[in-house]
Every structure is written in structure tokens, then in C-alpha cells.
Amino acid sequence: MSDALALRGLVKRFGARTAVDHLDLDVPAGAFYGVVGPNGAGKTTTLSMATGLLRPDAGRARVAGTDVWADPAGAKRLLGVLPDGVRLFDRLTGLELVRYSGLLRAMPREVVEARSRELLDALGLADAAGTLVVDYSAGMTKKVALACALVHAPRVLVLDEPFEAVDPVSGATIRAILDGYVRGGGTVVLSSHVMDLVERLCSHVAVIAGGRVLAAGELAAVRGTGSLEERFVDLVGGTRDVSGTLDWLR
Ligand SMILES: Nc1ncnc2c1ncn2[C@@H]1O[C@H](COP(=O)(O)OP(=O)(O)OP(=O)(O)O)[C@@H](O)[C@H]1O
């Protein structure tokens, strides 16, 4: 079986800055894959190139064997994506937005209707189904965007910081939904800054910094004997010593 996601030699430059620098990554089918890295490491840029949202300067991305840039429509059929910071059609209500995502996927209207309501209910948005998304909180917006990514039951889910701004109860619900999805044969790739969460949820992890993969593979192998956070700090560099600075703040 081909990998759920195979990235080869991805490069993206913004002016003089190389955000992603010849990055390779293989995500096996059925994995729950965490992507971690410091701010500005290139996680969002990588996931955007992997899902057809941002054209790479070089390299290739395949989803379950389908080339994202040679056959974008084919790849997008296999993918559910929760992008970071991409504007939603926020003049729709939550229910309209999820329905719209399903109808865009050419799903039958009655299936879209049933799934949209079920998703909003599961994510605690049933009472806000008729509210315009522009009036949602950050966490509610994240959850409705997740519903949009799930409605067509994709083979591979790519989620950029799905737990950011989400309350603990909703976080637990999302974890349960994703766990069930992976147990059912789906593949999840998510980026997160929360090491505990990645350690608890993920079977595999990649540590990215400076647009390159510093370590990747099964969680236990990458983590070694310590915690993921310790390994992360080892790989990425120590914490900054701020003693003797910011005196004016004390
Ligand atoms: N549209 C853009 N134009 C210019 N520079 C960009 C753009 N998008 C990203 N960058 C730069 O590329 C680098 C990688 O950014 P990216 O958003 O991929 O990092 P990240 O790992 O997702 O960071 P964070 O954890 O803070 O979300 C950063 O230096 C960023 O400033």
C-alpha cells in the first residue's frame, strides 16, 4: 500500500527566506502523525504544499499515491484539510458552511444534511448552527472548519493546529473523533505545539526546524528514553536565557 502522504524534496522560498528546504517525509497509511517544531519552522508551509494550497518551488507531494500538483482534483478527493489562518466563507451560518463543503464534494444532499447536523452536534455547535460563522469565537471557528474537513469522510486528514483555541471538553471530543477515525483506517497528520498531546495521541512524529526534518518516525523511536519535550529541546536548541534582560518589566 502506498504511503498516505509522501513528500519529496519540497522547497518553498519567500524572497530571500527559505521556509521549507528540501523536505522529505513519509506518512504511513493508518498513522496518527504529529508534526512539531518551533515557531517559523515551516510546518504550515509544508502542510500547505502537501495539500494543494501552496505551490512548491521544487519537490513533489503525493496523497495515497496521487500527485497533489499533477492531479489536484484527484488528491483533494482523498484529503480533508484544516488549514491555518485561511478565511472561511464566514457570512454563512455554521450549518450552511458544513453543508456547502459537502455539496462541493458532490455528495448527495440528504447525506450532507444528516452528516452536517451530526458533526455540529458532536462538536457542541448544534445551538450555534444558525449563527453566522463571522460571529463565532476562535474555538468555534476551529471546530466548524474541522467539521468541513470531515464531512466527506476523507482517507487522509491534514490538520494545522486543530486544538488551538479549543476548550478542554471540545478538545477531548475532537481527540475521540480522530481516534475513531484512525481506528477505522484513516490517517491523520496534525501540527501542534503541545508535546503532551502529541505524545498521548500520535503513533508517529516529525520534528521540523529551519524547514528541514530533524527526526521522524515512530513516536517511541524519536522520543528515545526521555519525554518528547526533552527530545524536542535537544534537537531544536536550548531555551533562551532571559535573566539580565527586560529589567524594566520587573
Ligand atoms: N506568505 C508568506 N510570506 C512570507 N514569508 C512567509 C509566508 N508564510 C510563511 N513565511 C515564513 O516562512 C517561515 C515558515 O513559516 P510557517 O508559517 O510555515 O512556520 P510554522 O512552523 O507553521 O510556524 P508557527 O509554529 O509559528 O505557526 C517563517 O519564517 C515565516 O515568516
The ligand as an ORCA input file, in Angstrom:
! r2SCAN-3c Opt
* xyz 0 1
  N       3.248     34.163      2.881
  C       4.460     34.318      3.413
  N       5.252     35.327      3.017
  C       6.487     35.495      3.525
  N       7.036     34.674      4.443
  C       6.294     33.639      4.875
  C       4.969     33.417      4.401
  N       4.488     32.306      5.016
  C       5.449     31.874      5.844
  N       6.539     32.681      5.769
  C       7.796     32.488      6.507
  O       8.178     31.141      6.350
  C       8.694     30.623      7.577
  C       7.903     29.387      7.977
  O       6.589     29.790      8.348
  P       5.461     28.732      8.748
  O       4.193     29.512      8.926
  O       5.458     27.623      7.778
  O       6.008     28.202     10.155
  P       5.287     27.318     11.270
  O       6.243     26.214     11.616
  O       3.928     26.928     10.846
  O       5.232     28.343     12.485
  P       4.226     28.500     13.743
  O       4.526     27.364     14.659
  O       4.643     29.820     14.336
  O       2.825     28.509     13.210
  C       8.667     31.769      8.575
  O       9.930     32.359      8.599
  C       7.640     32.719      8.002
  O       7.952     34.053      8.357
*
